[in-house]
Amino acid sequence: MNTLYIDVGGCEVLKNGDHNIKIVLGSCIGIVVYHESKRIIGAIHILLPKYKPSAKEDKRITAFADRGITHLLHTMKSYTREIKDYKAIMAGGADLSSSDYFNIGRENYQACRDILKEHQIEVVFEDCLGKDPRILDFYTRDLSFEVHPVSKYSYPQDLEMEYNPIEIINEVKRTSKYFPVPNKAIMEIIRLKREEATPEKMEEIILKDDFIAANFLRFVNSSYFSPQNRITSLKQAIVYAGLENIYKFVNNLLVQNMVKKDIYSYSIDIQQYKIHILAVALLAEIIADIVGVENHLAYLGGLFHDIGKVILDLYALDNFSSTKRYAIISFVEDAIKSTAHAVVGRFYLQSLNLDEGILDIVEYHHYPHHAPESHKKAVAAVALANVLITNFMIGADNIVRSTPFTSPTQIYETLEIDLEEMDTIINSIPYLITIAEEMVI
């Protein structure tokens, strides 16, 4: 049996076969439509209720209930000429914000119900709304299914007696062998002072490393820039991108190059980790623009916010057995309110002499109300981006944690965001996830 994950905005139609269709859901809605006798199965992962056109028209339409479900049924119709005697199951739509300020889960649920009813599709089972993320498993062999919760790891109580979380963090900080070694050419660009960063100097440094040069051209030709004509010259790419975007690119490359494998102690695969940090950086940049703080700082903070997880995982792999490391790292994180990776991340990035604003974002991204006033809004922008991307894009192997604020409204009050601005932010997520996937190296 093959496991087929339906990622955010994903849509698949299958006929016969032996598959386990798996959809991991937070505020999203997962729907499986099937025909018992003809064995045609369609699955979709809905992110938002309604498509809203913008300047970026290449959004993934299957991420939206109003467009996506219609597209799914139209595709299924190509197998049968008509949609008749189809049944559906649906799950998801959790309210992960713990607040009525915005409850996308409920809106997703209602939109999906209405559209299925409009198409006369009978919903024979649903497990929706509430507060908890879920996993929907559908088995095409016999059309059976199950929905089960994604819950926090419950660690054995004896860990409290055996391990000291603060001592583990201090040991990691003392032992530099767990710190990723940065690419020298990348660090040379990052440390280059603005007044010295001429296009010629940039070209000279980038040309030292074929990996950087090739990926820079790829970056400039990506959807992030969407140039009218493909850029093939490195010099042209440098001028076209500009210094600020070059610094974004090299930091993007730096943090991705630090992750060499899956992050076992957090049960996060490398692809999901990279998409997550890139999507958080891109969304934080948009939020920063809306609230009037430096978007460059928010972008970089978003890139580095979870680097401490990579370091703690390397430590755990070296010191604990495979049966214990997940439990121990979960215990360490929970013991100090999910900030172990934040503390370790700041310590490591400080050794690279990165900007103080980036360090503050990394350290306080779970508790922005504790951040220094000078960077509080930038920290809050990344904190909100992290929560939204995590809630909308809960990967199959991600640990689900609670919203990192005493009250969810704290973050909106800190940023002074209104409902219309939240609508803009939330509706940008499908496009940003698409860009993040494209930027993964």
C-alpha positions in Angstrom: 0.0 0.0 0.0 1.3 3.4 -1.0 0.8 6.4 1.3 -0.3 9.5 -0.6 0.0 12.7 1.3 -2.4 15.5 0.1 -0.5 18.7 0.9 -2.0 22.1 1.4 -3.9 23.0 -1.8 -3.3 19.5 -3.1 -5.9 17.7 -5.2 -5.7 14.1 -6.5 -8.1 11.8 -8.4 -7.5 8.1 -8.4 -9.3 5.1 -9.9 -8.9 1.7 -8.2 -5.4 1.1 -6.8 -4.2 0.5 -3.3 -3.4 3.7 -1.5 -3.6 5.3 1.9 -4.7 8.8 1.3 -3.4 10.9 4.2 -4.4 14.5 4.9 -3.1 16.3 8.0 -5.4 19.1 9.0 -5.5 22.1 11.3 -7.9 24.9 10.3 -7.9 23.4 6.8 -10.6 21.0 5.5 -9.8 17.6 4.0 -12.4 16.1 1.7 -12.5 12.7 0.1 -15.2 12.2 -2.5 -15.8 8.6 -3.8 -18.0 6.3 -5.8 -18.6 2.9 -4.3 -19.2 0.8 -7.4 -16.9 2.7 -9.9 -14.1 3.0 -7.4 -13.2 6.6 -8.3 -11.8 8.6 -5.5 -11.0 12.3 -5.3 -9.2 14.0 -2.4 -8.5 17.7 -1.7 -6.9 19.8 1.0 -8.7 23.1 1.4 -6.8 26.0 2.9 -9.2 29.0 2.6 -13.0 29.4 1.9 -12.9 31.8 -1.0 -10.6 32.7 -3.8 -9.7 36.4 -4.0 -7.9 37.6 -7.1 -4.9 39.8 -6.6 -1.8 41.1 -8.4 -0.4 37.6 -8.0 -2.8 35.5 -10.2 -0.9 32.3 -10.1 -2.4 31.1 -6.8 -3.1 27.4 -6.5 -6.9 27.5 -7.0 -7.3 24.1 -5.4 -6.4 25.7 -2.0 -9.8 27.5 -2.1 -13.2 25.9 -1.3 -15.1 27.7 -4.0 -12.7 26.9 -6.8 -11.0 23.8 -5.5 -14.0 21.6 -4.9 -15.5 22.5 -8.3 -12.2 21.7 -9.9 -12.1 18.3 -8.1 -15.6 17.3 -9.2 -14.9 18.5 -12.8 -11.8 16.3 -12.9 -13.8 13.3 -11.5 -16.5 13.9 -14.1 -13.9 13.1 -16.8 -14.0 9.5 -15.6 -17.8 9.1 -15.5 -19.3 12.0 -17.6 -21.5 13.0 -14.6 -21.3 13.3 -10.9 -24.0 11.0 -9.5 -24.2 8.8 -6.5 -21.0 10.2 -5.0 -20.4 10.3 -1.3 -18.0 12.4 0.7 -16.3 12.4 4.0 -14.7 15.5 5.5 -12.5 16.5 8.5 -10.7 19.5 9.9 -11.7 23.1 10.4 -10.2 23.4 13.9 -10.1 26.8 15.5 -6.4 26.9 16.4 -6.5 30.6 17.2 -8.5 30.1 20.4 -10.3 33.3 19.5 -13.3 34.5 17.5 -11.0 37.3 16.2 -10.6 35.1 13.2 -11.8 31.6 12.9 -10.8 30.3 9.4 -11.6 26.7 10.4 -15.3 27.5 10.9 -15.4 29.5 7.6 -13.7 26.7 5.7 -16.2 24.2 7.1 -19.3 26.2 6.2 -18.0 26.9 2.7 -17.2 23.3 2.0 -20.6 22.1 3.3 -22.4 24.6 1.1 -20.5 23.7 -2.1 -20.9 20.0 -1.6 -24.6 20.5 -1.0 -24.8 22.7 -4.2 -23.3 19.8 -6.2 -25.7 17.3 -4.4 -22.8 15.4 -2.9 -23.9 13.5 0.2 -21.6 13.9 3.2 -21.8 10.6 5.0 -19.3 11.4 7.7 -17.6 14.4 9.1 -15.3 15.2 12.0 -14.9 19.0 11.9 -14.5 22.1 14.0 -13.4 22.0 17.7 -9.9 23.0 18.8 -7.7 20.1 17.8 -5.8 19.2 14.6 -6.6 15.9 13.0 -5.3 13.3 10.5 -7.6 11.9 7.9 -6.7 8.5 6.5 -8.7 7.0 3.6 -7.9 3.6 2.2 -8.8 3.1 -1.5 -8.7 -0.7 -1.4 -11.9 -1.0 0.6 -13.0 2.7 1.0 -12.6 2.6 4.7 -11.3 5.6 6.6 -10.4 6.9 10.1 -9.9 10.3 11.6 -7.6 10.6 14.6 -6.2 13.6 16.5 -2.7 15.1 16.3 -1.7 15.6 19.9 1.3 16.7 21.9 3.7 14.1 22.9 3.2 12.9 26.4 6.7 12.2 27.9 7.4 9.7 30.7 7.4 11.3 34.2 10.7 9.8 35.1 12.4 12.1 32.6 11.9 14.9 35.2 14.1 13.0 37.6 16.7 11.9 35.1 17.3 15.0 33.0 17.8 18.7 33.7 16.6 20.9 30.8 18.7 23.9 31.7 21.8 21.7 32.0 21.1 20.2 28.6 20.8 23.6 27.0 24.0 24.8 28.7 25.8 21.7 27.4 24.7 22.3 23.9 25.9 25.9 24.1 29.3 24.8 25.5 29.8 22.2 22.7 30.3 23.9 19.4 30.5 20.7 17.5 26.7 20.8 17.2 26.7 24.2 15.5 26.3 24.1 11.7 29.4 25.3 9.9 28.4 28.1 7.6 29.5 28.4 4.0 32.5 30.7 3.8 31.5 32.5 0.6 28.0 33.1 1.9 29.3 34.5 5.2 31.7 36.8 3.2 28.7 38.3 1.4 26.7 38.7 4.7 29.6 40.5 6.4 30.2 42.7 3.5 29.5 46.3 4.5 26.9 48.1 2.4 29.4 50.8 1.2 31.7 48.1 -0.1 29.0 46.0 -1.7 29.3 47.1 -5.3 27.9 44.9 -8.1 31.4 44.1 -9.2 32.4 43.0 -5.7 29.2 40.9 -5.4 29.9 39.2 -8.7 33.5 38.5 -7.7 32.4 36.7 -4.4 29.4 34.9 -6.0 31.6 33.5 -8.8 33.8 31.9 -6.2 31.1 29.3 -5.5 29.3 27.6 -8.4 26.5 26.5 -6.0 25.8 30.1 -5.0 25.9 31.4 -8.5 23.5 28.7 -9.9 21.0 29.2 -7.1 21.2 33.0 -7.3 20.1 32.8 -11.0 17.4 30.4 -10.0 16.2 32.8 -7.2 16.1 35.8 -9.5 14.1 33.9 -12.1 11.6 32.6 -9.5 8.1 33.7 -8.8 9.4 35.9 -6.0 10.6 38.3 -8.8 8.8 37.0 -11.9 11.0 38.8 -14.4 9.4 39.4 -17.8 12.4 37.7 -19.6 14.6 35.0 -18.2 17.9 36.4 -16.7 21.0 34.4 -17.7 23.8 36.8 -16.8 25.1 36.9 -13.2 25.9 40.6 -13.5 22.4 41.4 -14.8 20.9 39.3 -12.0 22.8 41.3 -9.4 21.7 44.6 -10.8 18.1 43.4 -11.2 17.8 42.0 -7.7 19.5 44.8 -5.8 21.6 44.6 -2.7 18.8 44.0 -0.2 17.4 41.1 -2.1 21.0 39.6 -2.5 21.3 39.7 1.3 17.9 38.0 1.6 19.1 35.3 -0.9 22.4 34.5 0.8 20.7 34.2 4.2 18.1 32.0 2.6 20.9 29.9 1.2 22.8 30.0 4.5 20.0 28.6 6.6 18.9 26.0 4.1 22.5 24.8 3.8 22.7 24.3 7.6 20.0 21.6 7.4 21.5 18.4 6.0 18.9 15.8 7.0 15.5 15.3 8.6 15.2 16.7 12.1 14.5 13.4 13.9 14.0 14.7 17.4 11.1 16.9 16.3 9.8 14.4 13.7 10.1 17.0 10.9 11.4 16.0 7.5 13.9 18.3 5.8 11.5 19.4 3.0 8.8 20.4 5.4 11.3 22.3 7.6 12.6 24.3 4.6 9.1 25.1 3.3 8.0 26.2 6.7 10.9 28.6 7.4 10.7 30.1 3.9 6.9 30.6 4.1 7.2 32.2 7.6 9.9 34.6 6.2 7.8 35.6 3.2 4.6 36.1 5.3 6.5 38.0 8.0 7.8 40.3 5.3 4.2 41.1 4.2 3.0 41.6 7.8 6.0 43.9 8.4 5.0 46.0 5.4 1.4 46.3 6.6 2.4 47.4 10.2 5.2 49.6 9.1 8.3 47.8 10.4 11.5 46.9 8.6 10.5 44.0 6.3 14.1 43.0 5.6 14.6 42.3 9.4 11.3 40.4 9.6 12.2 38.2 6.6 15.6 37.3 8.0 14.2 36.6 11.5 11.6 34.3 9.9 14.4 32.4 8.1 16.3 31.8 11.3 13.6 31.4 13.9 13.8 27.6 14.2 17.6 27.1 13.6 17.8 26.0 17.3 15.9 22.9 16.5 18.6 21.8 14.0 21.2 22.2 16.8 19.2 20.4 19.5 18.5 17.6 17.1 22.3 17.1 16.4 22.9 17.0 20.1 20.1 14.5 20.7 21.4 12.2 17.9 24.8 12.2 19.5 23.7 11.6 23.1 20.4 9.7 23.2 19.1 6.5 21.8 16.5 6.6 19.0 13.8 5.4 21.4 14.5 8.3 23.8 15.5 11.4 21.9 12.1 12.5 20.8 10.8 12.2 24.4 13.8 14.0 25.9 13.7 16.9 23.4 9.9 17.3 23.9 10.5 17.4 27.6 13.2 20.0 27.4 11.0 22.2 25.1 7.9 21.9 27.3 9.9 22.4 30.5 10.7 26.0 29.5 7.6 26.7 27.5 8.7 25.8 24.0 11.7 28.2 24.0 14.7 25.8 24.3 15.3 26.0 20.5 14.9 29.8 20.7 17.6 30.2 23.4 20.0 27.9 21.6 19.2 29.5 18.2 20.0 33.0 19.5 23.3 31.8 21.1 24.4 30.2 17.9 23.5 33.2 15.6 25.3 35.5 18.0 28.5 33.6 17.3 28.0 34.5 13.6 27.7 38.2 14.6 24.2 38.6 13.1 22.1 41.7 13.6 20.7 42.2 17.1 17.2 42.4 15.6 17.5 38.9 14.2 18.7 37.6 17.5 15.7 39.2 19.3 13.3 37.7 16.8 14.8 34.2 17.2 14.8 34.4 21.0 11.3 35.8 21.5 9.3 34.5 18.5 7.2 32.4 20.9 6.7 35.2 23.4 6.8 38.5 21.5 5.3 40.5 24.3 8.6 39.9 26.2 10.8 41.2 23.4 12.7 44.5 23.7 10.6 47.5 22.6 13.0 48.4 19.8 12.2 45.1 18.0 8.8 44.1 19.5 6.8 44.7 16.3 9.3 42.8 14.1 9.3 39.9 16.6 5.4 40.0 16.6 5.3 39.9 12.8 7.4 36.7 12.8 5.4 35.3 15.7 2.1 35.8 13.8 3.6 34.5 10.6 4.9 31.4 12.4 1.5 30.7 14.0 -0.5 31.2 10.7 1.9 29.0 8.6 2.0 26.3 11.3 -1.8 26.3 11.6 -2.5 26.3 7.9 0.3 24.0 6.9 0.6 21.4 9.6 3.0 18.9 8.0 2.5 15.2 8.7 5.5 15.1 11.0 5.3 18.5 12.7 4.8 18.8 16.5 1.6 20.8 17.1 2.0 23.3 19.9 -0.4 25.9 21.4 -0.5 29.5 20.3 2.4 31.2 22.0 0.6 34.1 23.6 -1.2 34.6 26.9 -4.1 35.7 24.8 -4.3 35.5 20.9 -5.5 39.0 20.8 -2.1 40.2 22.2 -0.4 39.7 18.9 -3.0 41.7 17.0 -3.0 44.5 19.6 0.8 44.6 19.4 0.8 44.9 15.6 -2.4 47.0 15.5 -3.8 44.9 12.8 -7.5 45.1 11.8 -9.8 42.5 10.3 -9.3 43.8 6.7 -5.5 43.6 7.1 -5.8 40.1 8.6 -7.9 39.1 5.5 -5.1 40.3 3.2 -2.5 38.4 5.2 -4.4 35.2 5.4 -5.3 35.2 1.7 -1.6 35.6 0.7 -0.7 32.3 2.3 -1.4 29.9 -0.7 0.7 32.0 -3.0 3.5 32.3 -0.5 3.6 28.5 0.1 3.9 28.0 -3.6 6.9 30.4 -3.7 8.4 28.7 -0.7 8.2 25.3 -2.4 9.9 26.8 -5.4 12.8 28.4 -3.3 13.7 25.1 -1.6 17.2 23.9 -2.6 
